[in-house]
Amino acid sequence: MQEQNEQAGCVISGIGSLSVARLRWAGQEAITTLTGDLEILSLAGSLSPDGVHLHIALADSTGAVVGGPSLQRIAGAHHR
């Protein structure tokens, strides 16, 4: 963002897969760690010099869907 002197940005959509995800459910302080084959169904949020705020929806290998604020760097996502 600094190369173009932008102050903030947004993620409108994202897909991919993860093997580990760390989420914090609404109203909870505890962090939930999910492991296994996880598909990113939706990814949206904001990027700024103050930090990254992303929300993610994931499906596991049974098709169960969960989502919430992501507490990890999504840049580590991999494609199968």
C-alpha positions as CSV (number, residue, x, y, z in Angstrom):
1,M,0.0,0.0,0.0
2,Q,2.9,2.4,0.6
3,E,4.1,2.3,-3.0
4,Q,0.8,4.0,-4.1
5,N,0.4,6.0,-0.9
6,E,-2.8,4.2,0.0
7,Q,-4.0,4.4,3.6
8,A,-6.3,1.4,3.7
9,G,-7.9,-1.3,1.6
10,C,-10.5,-4.0,1.7
11,V,-10.9,-7.6,0.9
12,I,-14.1,-8.1,-0.9
13,S,-13.8,-11.8,-1.6
14,G,-11.5,-14.7,-1.1
15,I,-11.4,-18.5,-1.5
16,G,-8.9,-21.3,-1.0
17,S,-8.1,-23.9,1.6
18,L,-6.4,-24.1,5.0
19,S,-5.3,-26.9,7.3
20,V,-5.4,-24.8,10.5
21,A,-7.7,-21.8,11.3
22,R,-7.9,-19.7,14.5
23,L,-11.2,-18.0,15.1
24,R,-12.8,-16.1,17.9
25,W,-16.6,-16.6,18.1
26,A,-18.8,-13.5,18.6
27,G,-19.0,-12.5,22.3
28,Q,-16.2,-15.0,23.3
29,E,-12.7,-14.2,24.5
30,A,-11.4,-17.8,24.0
31,I,-9.7,-18.6,20.6
32,T,-11.0,-21.7,18.8
33,T,-8.4,-23.6,16.6
34,L,-9.8,-25.8,13.8
35,T,-7.6,-28.4,12.0
36,G,-8.1,-30.6,9.0
37,D,-9.2,-30.0,5.4
38,L,-10.9,-26.6,5.6
39,E,-12.3,-24.8,2.5
40,I,-12.5,-21.0,2.6
41,L,-16.1,-20.2,1.4
42,S,-15.9,-16.5,2.1
43,L,-13.3,-14.0,3.2
44,A,-13.9,-10.3,3.6
45,G,-12.5,-7.5,5.7
46,S,-10.3,-4.4,5.9
47,L,-6.5,-3.7,5.8
48,S,-4.9,-0.6,7.3
49,P,-1.7,0.5,8.9
50,D,-3.3,-0.2,12.2
51,G,-3.9,-3.9,11.4
52,V,-5.9,-6.4,9.5
53,H,-9.6,-7.2,10.3
54,L,-10.8,-10.3,8.4
55,H,-13.9,-12.4,8.7
56,I,-13.9,-15.9,7.3
57,A,-16.5,-18.7,6.6
58,L,-15.1,-22.2,6.4
59,A,-16.4,-25.7,5.6
60,D,-14.8,-28.8,7.0
61,S,-14.6,-32.2,5.4
62,T,-18.2,-33.1,6.6
63,G,-19.6,-29.9,5.0
64,A,-20.2,-28.2,8.4
65,V,-19.8,-24.5,8.0
66,V,-18.4,-22.1,10.7
67,G,-17.2,-18.6,10.6
68,G,-16.0,-15.6,12.6
69,P,-13.1,-13.1,12.9
70,S,-9.9,-14.8,11.7
71,L,-6.9,-14.5,14.1
72,Q,-4.2,-15.6,11.7
73,R,-2.5,-14.5,8.6
74,I,-4.4,-15.8,5.6
75,A,-1.4,-15.3,3.4
76,G,-0.4,-18.8,4.6
77,A,-3.3,-20.3,2.8
78,H,-2.5,-23.0,0.3
79,H,-4.2,-24.4,-2.8
80,R,-4.7,-28.1,-3.4
